Amino acid sequence: MLIHTKTRKIARAIFCFLLMLVILSCTSVPKTEKPLWADSFSVNQVFPSSEYITALGYAKKKEMAASVADGNLASYFSKEVSATTRAVQRISNTEEARENISREIIIKSQIELFGIKHTEYYFDSQSKNYIVCAYISREEAWAVLEPKLNIHYSSLSKNISQVKNQKGLKAVIKANKILSNTSDFEDLYYTALFIFPNRCKKYSGLMEDIMNLKQRLPNLTREVKIKINTKGDGDGRIYSKISSLVTDAGFTVCKSGENHIMNVDVDIAEQITGNIHSIYPQISVVISDGKEVVSSFSKSLEKVSAFNSATVKKMALSRIENVLEEEFAETCLK
C-alpha cells in the first residue's frame, strides 16, 4: 500500500511538471497573427507607396534580417533612381548625356542621408525566419533633400546664366568649371525626382540648362582657334608639345584665321661653372582673345646640370615637357 502511494505521488509530480512545461511554452512563445507589413502583397496597406519606400528582409537572425532589408531597399532605390535618370536624360540626344547615364550614382550615401527606419521583428514559425521591414518616409527624405537642392540651385543658376551667350576660351573655361560642380546637384535631383516628381519641377529648368551646356561645350571648344607663338624654343620641342596638348583638349591650332593668340616664352639660359653646365628651366604661357588675357600658366623648375651644353638643354626641355603634361591643360585650358 505504501509503495502504491509513493508511485501515485511520483506520477502526479511528473504530470504536474510536464503540464507546467506546456503552460510555460505556450506563454513564452505566443502565437501572433502575421502583420500586414510582413507580406510583400499587403505591405502597402501599412506603408502606402505614395508616402513610403519599403523593402522586406528575411533571415534566421534578427540582425541579419535588418541587414538584408537595408540591402533590398538600397537595391530597389538604386534601380528606380537609375531608371528615373535615364528617363530624364532621354530629353537630350548628346553623347555627353548618354555617357553621363553610366556614371555611378552613389545610392548608399543618399539613403544614409534619410535614416532608414525599421519595424519590430516578426518571427515566422513556418519559414523559421525573422521578418523586418525597412522603410523611408518620402516627406522626411524631401525635408533633407530640399535645402541641399536649393543651395546648389542658387549658385549654379547664376553661373550658367553668365555663360549662356559667351563664346571663346573664356566661355569654355567657365563652362568646364560649372560642369565640374554639377554632379552633387544631379545626384540630389534624380533622387528627389524619384521621391516626389511634382515637387522637382522648380529644378527641371536648371537640369535642362546643364544638359544643354554639356551639349554645347564640344562645339564651343572647337570654335576656339589658337595661334601659338614660341620664344626660346630652339628645335621646336615645346611648340610640338603644347600644340599636341591643345589639340587633345579639343581646341583648334592654326597658323592663320585665329581668334586667340598663345605666347609661349621658354627660358633655358645656361650657367657655366667650371665644367658644369646648369639651367633653371622656366616657361610662361599667356593666352589672349585680342581684347584681354584669358588664361595664363607659368612655372619655374629645379636646376638641371650636366657636363655639356647639349645634354643639359635636353634635360631642361624634358623637364618643361613633363610639367606641361602634368599641369598645363588642367591649369590653363579648363
N, C-alpha and C positions, 0 to 999 in steps of 0.2 A: 504493500500500500504506500509505503514511504517512497519507494522507487518510482511508482506511477505519478505521485505528486510532484516529485522533482522533475520528472520528464515533462509534465504539463507546464511547469514553470519555465523550463528551458525553451520549450516550443513557443510559449507565449512571448518570451523575451525576444526570440528570433523574429517572430511575426511583427512585433512592435518595431523592432529595428528596421526591418525591411519596409514597413509602412512609412516610417519616418524618412527613409531614403527617397521613397517615391514622392512624398509630400515636398521634401526639400528640392528635389529635381524639378518638380512642377513649378515651384515658386521662384527658383533661381533662373530658369530659362523660360520666361513666359512666352506663349505663342502670340505674337503680334501680327496684325494684318500688314501686308506689304504696302508701304506708302506709294502714292501715285508717282512721286518723283523718281522712284527706283525702277520705273519701267519706261523704256525709251518711247513707247507709244502713248504714254499718258503724262510724261514729264511736263509737257506744255500746259497742262491744266494747272500746275502749281507755279511754273515759271513760263508765262507767255513769251513766245519768241519775239514779240514786239517790245518787250521790256527787258529780256534777259538773253544772254548767250550761255548755253549749258553743255555739259558733257558728263557722262557717267563713267565710273571706274569700278572694276570688279577685281578682287584679289582675296587670297586666303588670309592676309593680314591687313589690319586697318590702314597702317601707314602706306603699304603698297597700293591699296585701293585709291588713296588720295593721290599718290604719285601717278597712277595710271589715268585717273580723271583729269589731272592737270595736263598730262601729255596729250590726251584726246582733245582737250579744249584748245591747246596750242596748235595741234594739227588742223582742227576744224577752222580755227581763226586764220591760220596761215593760208589754207586753201581758199577761203572766202575772200580774204583781203587781196590775194593774188588775182582771183577772178575779177574782183572789182577794179584792180589796177589795169588789167588787160582791157576790160570793157571801156574804161575811160580813155585809154591810150589809143583805141581804135579811131578816135577823132582825128589823129594825125597819122599820115602815111610816111612820115620821115624815117629814115634809117636810124636816126638818133633815138626816136621814140621806141622803135622796135627793139633796139639794143637795151634800152632802159628797162624793158619788161623783164629781162633776165637778171637784172640787179636784185640781189638778195634783200628782201625786206626783213628787218630784224623783229620778227614777230614776238619772240620770247620777251625781249625788253619792253615791247609795247604792252604786253599782257601784264607784266610785273608793275607797270605804272598804275594799273587799276586795282590791284589787290584782289586776287581770286578768293572767293568765299566758298565754304563747303557746308553741306547739310550734315546732320548727325549720321552716323553709320547705321546701316541696316544689315543684319545677318540673315542671309537667305538659306534656310535649312535644306532646301532641295539641292542647290548647287554647292553648298558649304562655302560660300563666298561672302565677304563683306561688300556691300554696295554703298557708294557715296556719290553725290552729285556736286561737281564743281560748277560755279556759276559767276557770271559778271553782270552787274546791273548796267544797262545801257545809259541810264541817266547819270550814274556815278562816273562811268567812263567818259561821258561827254563833259562832265564838270572838270575832269582832269585835262581833257584834250583842248577844249575851247580857249583857255588862256594862253596855252602854248601856241596854238594856231594864230591867235591874234597878234602875238609878239612877232612871229615870222611874217605874217601878212603885212604888217605896218612897214617893216624895213624893206621887204622885197618889192612891194608895190611901188614905193618911192624910187628905188634904184632902177627898176625895169622901165618906168616912165621916162627916166632920164636917158636911156639908151635906145629907145624905140626908133627915133628918127635920126640917129647918128650913123656915121659911116667911118671907114678908115681904121687904122690900127688902134686909135683911142677907143673906138666903139668895141673892137674885138677884145681888147684888154678888159674893158668894163663888163662886157658880156660874160667872159670867162670867169671873172671874179664873182659875178652874180650867180652863175650856174654852179660854181663850186660850193655855194652855200644854200642850195635849194633842197638837198637830199633830206634833211630833217623835216622840212615843211612837207615834202612829198610823202614821206612815211606817215606823218601825222594825218595828212589829208586823206590818203587812201584808207587808213584805219578808221577815221571819222566817217568817211563816206559809207563804209560797211555798217557802222553803228547807227548813224542817223543820216540817211541820204538827203532828206529835205533841208536839214539844218546846214548842210555843207554848200548850199547854193551860193552863199555870200563869198565863198573862197574859190568857186569854179572859174571866175574870170581871171584870177591870178594864175591858176593852174594852166589855163589856156595860153596866157601870156608867156609862161615858162616854156611850154611846148613849142610855141611859135618862135621864141628866141633860139631854142635848140635847132629848129628847122632853118632859121635864118643864118646862124653862125657860120656854117661852112662856106656859103656864098659870100658872106661878108668878109671872111678871111681871104678867099681867093681874089677878091677885088682889090686887096692891098698889094700894090706893085712897088717893089723896093729896088732902088739902085744902090749898090754897095760900092763905096769908095774906101780903099785901104791906104794907109801910110805906114812905112817902115816894115812892110810885109815881104821884103826880099823876093823869095821864089813863089809867092802867092799861096802858101800853105794855109794861112789864116783866112784868106778870102774864100778858098775852097771849103774850109770847114764851116765858116759862118753861112756861106751860100747853101750848103747842104742842110744845116740846121733850120734855116729859114724856110727852105722848101719842104722839109719834113713836117714843119709846123703848119703847112697848108697855104703859106703865102707865095706870091709870085715874085721871082727875082728877074730883073730885066736890065738891059743896057740903055733903053730909052722908053719914053712913054710912062715913066714912073709917076706915082703920086706921093711917094715917100723917099727920102734920102737917108741912107745909113752911112755915117762917117766912122771909120774904124781906125784907131791910132794904136800901132804896135810899137812898144819900146823894148828893144833888146840891145841897148848900148852896152859895150864891153868895158870892163875894168881889168887892167893887167897888172899883176903884182908878181914880179919875178917871172917864173914860167907858168904861173896860174892865170887862166882867163876866167873871169867871173861876170855874171849877168844877173841883175834883179829884174826879171820879166814883168812887164806891165801891159795892160790892154785897156782901152777905153772905147766904148761904143755909144754913139748918140744918134737917135732916130728922130727926124722931124717930118712934118707933113707940109712943109712950105710956109707955114704960119707960126708954128711953135714946136718946141721939143715935146715929143710924145712919150718917149721912153729912153732910158739910158742904162748902161752897165759899165762898171769899171772894177779892176782887180789888180792888186799888187801882190806878186808871188815871192816865195822864198828864193834866196840866192841859189844859182846853179854854178858849178865850177868844173873846169876841165883843163887839160894841158895844151889844147889848141883851139883856135877860133871856130873852125867848122863844127867841132864836136859840141862846144858849149852853146852855139846857136841852135843846133838841132835839139839839144836838151831843153833850151828855153822855149822854143816853139812847141815842143811836145807838151811841156808844162802848161802853156797857154791853151793848146788844143784840149787838153784834159779838163781844164776849168770851164772852158766853153761848153764842152759836152755835158758836164755835170750841172752847170748853173745858168748858162746864158738864156736858153729858151724859156725856162721857168721864170727867170727874173725879168727878162726884157720883152718877151713876146706874149705873155699871158697875164 
